[in-house]
Amino acid sequence: MIDWLPAIFLERPRRLLETGRLFAYLGGLWCMAGIAGAFATRVIGLAQHTARAGVPSPRLVNLYPDLPTWWVPESWFGALPAIALVVFGLWLVAVGNKLLRFLGEAQ
């Protein structure tokens, strides 16, 4: 069904290298968005705790109701896809480098 996919990357191994870099970069941005979201919720929660507001700790959807925050990981379990994307991207970069070395192309 997708027999053409390996042929594309074997034809030009730099595509595999650049795809891996793209995945690693996007996964890193996704992780950083999760870290920024966790920081924002913790700061608001700390301010509410200091004021003794008695309100449960906020979530991103409550802090930013007009923004689409469904894609921002709010826990370690939610961050696993982002971490997996980074690891997969780094693996693709390693395979692309090995393929370039095997085919004798210079980086």
Buried (B, 14 or more C-beta within 10 A) or exposed (E): EEEEEEEEBEEEBEEBBBBBBBBBEBBBEBBEBBEEBBEBBEEBBEEBEEEEEEEEEBBBEEBBEEEEBEEBBBEEEEBEEBBEBBEBBBEBBEBBBEBBEEEEEEE
